[in-house]
Amino acid sequence: MPGENVVIADLPRVAVIATLASRAETFQKVLPAIRAQVDGVFIYLDGYAATPPFLRGLADVSVTHCEDVGDLHASSRFLVLQKLTVPSVVVIADDDILYPADYVDRLVFALAQVAGRGIVGVHGRIFLAPYRSYVADARVMHFSHGLTAPCNVHELGTGTCAFVSDRLGLDPRKWDHTGMDDINLAIEAQRQGLPRIAIARAAGWLKAYAQAQPDSLWLRTLRDDAEPSRRMRELLALYG
């Protein structure tokens, strides 16, 4: 396996954020908190007419407009896997969460505990029988809630997760649906033998700047979870 003997803590650390123009205010708060913890940041701007002034001239920040790479929207962030030339810890961040100063260190530590052979994160879901509804048939470990011990989950929220780049092979341009990154990533990871692990943390370690915004993908899922539910069952079938 690539990178089998690598020391996870010594790998470069990069963050990836896909952000909507409607969330520029919270994104401007998120960026410095994340940028201080990594070696570089890849930004994917969705719906921005121009690059915001606060992103210009930052040597450690790479900016891509989602419209320039196809109709991928938030899924554009996984294109970073085609950009990285050396194994790296990839930390995906949302544009509306208050991340603490030890966020990246804690995720890197969790990856080191499994020698990089997994995906770690904070927001997790365990699907429950009868497995009819992605929304209703699940136990959710919300990122703002505490968790006393690490827990294997079926799915991690992509906005609070990390992985080692050369352990996960995927290209979002091959996905037949965007806007379902959490379940799509879970399926890709299960196919590649990568467990998903929600890390232990205190309640309130992560906090939301805002929730239930009108452009929220979660609100769209609440209105119609037929396709996520089908993908949930596809994921579960991979467990044999």
C-alpha positions as CSV (number, residue, x, y, z in Angstrom):
1,M,0.0,0.0,0.0
2,P,1.3,3.5,-0.8
3,G,2.9,5.3,2.2
4,E,2.8,2.2,4.4
5,N,5.9,3.2,6.4
6,V,5.2,6.9,6.6
7,V,5.0,8.8,9.9
8,I,1.5,10.4,9.8
9,A,2.5,13.3,12.1
10,D,5.3,14.2,9.8
11,L,3.2,14.6,6.6
12,P,2.3,17.9,5.1
13,R,-1.1,19.1,6.3
14,V,-3.5,20.8,3.8
15,A,-7.0,22.0,4.3
16,V,-9.7,22.1,1.7
17,I,-12.8,24.4,1.9
18,A,-15.6,24.7,-0.7
19,T,-17.6,27.8,0.1
20,L,-20.7,29.4,-1.2
21,A,-20.9,33.1,-2.0
22,S,-23.8,33.4,0.3
23,R,-21.5,32.3,3.2
24,A,-18.7,34.8,2.7
25,E,-19.2,36.3,6.1
26,T,-18.7,33.0,8.1
27,F,-16.0,31.8,5.6
28,Q,-13.9,34.8,6.3
29,K,-14.0,33.8,10.0
30,V,-13.2,30.1,9.3
31,L,-10.2,30.7,7.0
32,P,-7.7,32.2,9.5
33,A,-8.5,29.6,12.2
34,I,-7.9,26.7,9.7
35,R,-5.0,28.3,7.9
36,A,-3.0,28.7,11.1
37,Q,-3.0,24.9,11.6
38,V,-1.9,23.7,8.1
39,D,0.8,24.1,5.5
40,G,-1.6,25.2,2.8
41,V,-5.2,25.7,2.0
42,F,-7.1,24.9,-1.2
43,I,-10.2,27.0,-1.6
44,Y,-13.1,26.2,-4.0
45,L,-15.4,29.2,-4.6
46,D,-18.9,28.3,-5.6
47,G,-21.0,31.2,-7.1
48,Y,-18.4,33.9,-6.5
49,A,-18.3,36.5,-9.3
50,A,-14.7,37.3,-8.3
51,T,-12.1,36.2,-5.8
52,P,-12.7,38.1,-2.5
53,P,-10.0,40.6,-1.6
54,F,-9.1,38.8,1.6
55,L,-7.9,35.8,-0.4
56,R,-5.6,37.7,-2.7
57,G,-1.8,37.6,-2.1
58,L,-1.8,34.7,0.3
59,A,1.1,32.5,-0.7
60,D,-0.2,29.4,1.0
61,V,-3.7,29.6,-0.4
62,S,-4.8,28.1,-3.8
63,V,-8.1,29.5,-5.1
64,T,-10.2,27.7,-7.7
65,H,-13.7,28.8,-8.9
66,C,-16.0,25.8,-9.0
67,E,-17.5,27.0,-12.3
68,D,-14.0,26.5,-13.9
69,V,-13.9,22.8,-13.1
70,G,-17.4,21.7,-14.0
71,D,-20.8,21.4,-12.3
72,L,-19.4,19.8,-9.1
73,H,-20.2,22.5,-6.5
74,A,-19.0,21.3,-3.1
75,S,-17.7,18.1,-4.6
76,S,-15.0,20.1,-6.3
77,R,-13.0,20.0,-3.0
78,F,-12.1,16.3,-3.7
79,L,-10.2,17.4,-6.9
80,V,-7.4,18.3,-4.5
81,L,-6.5,14.6,-4.7
82,Q,-5.4,15.2,-8.3
83,K,-3.3,18.2,-7.3
84,L,-1.3,16.8,-4.5
85,T,2.2,15.5,-5.5
86,V,3.3,14.1,-2.2
87,P,1.3,12.1,0.5
88,S,-0.4,14.6,2.7
89,V,-3.0,14.8,5.5
90,V,-6.1,16.3,3.9
91,V,-8.4,18.1,6.3
92,I,-11.8,19.2,4.9
93,A,-13.4,22.1,6.6
94,D,-16.9,23.7,6.2
95,D,-17.4,27.4,5.8
96,D,-19.7,27.8,8.8
97,I,-18.1,26.0,11.7
98,L,-15.9,27.5,14.5
99,Y,-12.8,25.2,14.6
100,P,-10.6,25.2,17.7
101,A,-6.9,25.7,17.6
102,D,-6.2,22.0,18.2
103,Y,-8.6,20.8,15.5
104,V,-6.0,19.6,13.0
105,D,-3.7,18.2,15.6
106,R,-6.5,16.1,17.0
107,L,-7.4,14.7,13.6
108,V,-3.8,13.9,12.7
109,F,-3.4,12.1,16.1
110,A,-6.5,10.1,15.3
111,L,-5.1,9.2,11.9
112,A,-1.8,8.1,13.4
113,Q,-3.7,5.8,15.8
114,V,-4.8,3.8,12.7
115,A,-1.6,4.3,10.8
116,G,-3.5,6.4,8.3
117,R,-5.7,3.5,7.2
118,G,-9.0,5.1,7.7
119,I,-10.9,8.4,7.6
120,V,-11.4,10.2,10.9
121,G,-13.9,13.0,11.7
122,V,-16.3,14.5,14.2
123,H,-19.8,14.4,12.7
124,G,-20.9,10.7,12.3
125,R,-23.9,8.6,11.4
126,I,-24.7,5.0,12.1
127,F,-27.5,3.6,10.0
128,L,-30.2,1.6,11.7
129,A,-32.8,-1.0,10.7
130,P,-35.0,-1.1,8.8
131,Y,-32.7,1.0,6.6
132,R,-35.5,2.7,4.7
133,S,-34.7,6.3,5.3
134,Y,-31.4,8.0,5.3
135,V,-32.8,10.7,7.6
136,A,-35.0,8.7,10.0
137,D,-33.0,5.4,10.3
138,A,-29.8,6.7,11.7
139,R,-28.1,7.5,15.0
140,V,-26.3,10.9,14.6
141,M,-23.2,12.0,16.5
142,H,-23.5,15.7,15.8
143,F,-20.2,17.6,15.6
144,S,-21.2,19.8,18.5
145,H,-21.9,16.9,20.8
146,G,-19.5,15.1,23.1
147,L,-18.2,11.5,22.4
148,T,-16.4,9.7,25.2
149,A,-14.5,7.2,23.0
150,P,-13.7,6.8,19.3
151,C,-16.6,5.1,17.4
152,N,-16.7,3.4,14.1
153,V,-19.5,4.8,12.0
154,H,-21.0,4.2,8.6
155,E,-20.6,7.8,7.5
156,L,-18.7,10.9,8.4
157,G,-19.7,14.4,7.7
158,T,-17.2,15.6,5.1
159,G,-16.9,19.1,6.6
160,T,-15.3,17.7,9.7
161,C,-13.1,14.9,8.4
162,A,-9.5,14.1,7.5
163,F,-7.6,11.4,5.6
164,V,-4.2,10.6,4.1
165,S,-4.2,11.5,0.4
166,D,-2.5,8.4,-1.0
167,R,-4.8,6.1,1.0
168,L,-7.9,7.3,-0.7
169,G,-8.4,7.2,-4.4
170,L,-11.4,9.0,-5.9
171,D,-12.4,11.5,-8.5
172,P,-15.6,13.4,-7.9
173,R,-16.0,13.9,-11.7
174,K,-17.0,10.2,-11.8
175,W,-19.8,10.6,-9.3
176,D,-23.3,10.6,-10.9
177,H,-24.7,12.9,-8.2
178,T,-23.1,15.9,-6.5
179,G,-24.4,17.4,-3.2
180,M,-24.2,14.0,-1.5
181,D,-20.6,14.0,-0.5
182,D,-21.0,12.4,2.9
183,I,-22.6,9.2,1.6
184,N,-20.5,9.2,-1.6
185,L,-17.3,9.4,0.4
186,A,-18.5,6.6,2.7
187,I,-19.2,4.3,-0.3
188,E,-15.8,5.1,-1.8
189,A,-14.1,4.4,1.5
190,Q,-15.9,1.2,2.2
191,R,-14.9,-0.1,-1.3
192,Q,-11.3,0.7,-0.5
193,G,-11.4,-0.9,3.0
194,L,-11.1,2.4,4.9
195,P,-13.1,2.5,8.2
196,R,-14.7,5.8,9.2
197,I,-14.0,6.8,12.8
198,A,-15.7,9.5,14.8
199,I,-13.2,10.8,17.3
200,A,-13.6,11.3,21.0
201,R,-14.2,14.9,22.1
202,A,-15.9,17.1,24.6
203,A,-19.3,18.7,24.0
204,G,-18.9,22.1,22.3
205,W,-15.4,21.4,21.0
206,L,-16.8,22.3,17.5
207,K,-19.6,24.9,17.2
208,A,-21.6,26.2,14.3
209,Y,-21.5,29.8,13.3
210,A,-24.9,29.2,11.6
211,Q,-27.2,26.3,10.9
212,A,-30.2,25.6,8.7
213,Q,-29.2,28.3,6.1
214,P,-31.5,28.5,3.1
215,D,-28.8,27.0,0.9
216,S,-28.2,24.0,3.2
217,L,-27.8,20.7,1.5
218,W,-29.2,19.1,4.7
219,L,-32.5,21.0,4.3
220,R,-32.7,19.6,0.8
221,T,-32.2,16.1,2.1
222,L,-34.9,16.6,4.7
223,R,-37.3,17.5,1.9
224,D,-36.4,14.4,-0.2
225,D,-34.1,11.7,1.0
226,A,-34.9,9.0,-1.6
227,E,-31.6,9.1,-3.4
228,P,-29.5,9.3,-0.2
229,S,-31.5,6.4,1.1
230,R,-30.8,4.4,-2.0
231,R,-27.1,5.1,-1.5
232,M,-27.2,4.2,2.2
233,R,-28.4,0.8,1.2
234,E,-25.7,0.6,-1.5
235,L,-23.2,1.3,1.3
236,L,-24.6,-1.3,3.6
237,A,-24.5,-3.9,0.9
238,L,-20.7,-3.5,0.7
239,Y,-20.5,-4.8,4.2
240,G,-21.6,-8.2,3.0
